[in-house]
Amino acid sequence: MPPRRRTPAADGLAALDVCRSAGFAADRSAMATAVRFTLEELAATAPGRTVEVRVPPFGAVQCVEGPVHTRGTPPNVIETDPATWLRLATGDLSWDDAVGSAAVRASGQRAHLNGLLPLASLTLDR
C-alpha cells in the first residue's frame, strides 16, 4: 500500500518553486513544505522500507523495496540537510557529487538513491 500523502501537490509544488527561485535558501515554512512534499514523492516513486531518508528537521521516509527493518536504527540510512535534499530531488545536484562532497551521509549497503534522483515528477515540464 502506498504511503499516505500529507502535503497537497499544489502546495508542495508551489513551495518547491519558492525554494528554487530563492536558490534553495527560502524561508523555513517553504523549505519544510518542499522537503516534506519531495520526500513523499520519493516514497511514492520507490515504495518500500529498506532505506530511511532523513532530512532534519523537516522529515524522514522509508523507501526502496527489499529487506524490511522493524526495530532500532535502520541499517540503511541516508541523511542530508534541506537545501542539499531539494537540489538532489530536482536534479540541481548529482548523487555522486553530493556523496563525494560529504553533503550526504549514507550508511549501509543499500543506502543509495542512484537511479531514483532527480525525481522524474519534478523534472517534467509543468
Secondary structure by P-SEA (a helix, b strand, c coil): ccccccccaaaaaaaaaaaaaacccccaaaaaaaaaaaaaaaaaacccccbbbbcccccccccccccccccccccbbbbbcaaaaaaaaaccccaaaaaaaccccccccccccccccccccccccc
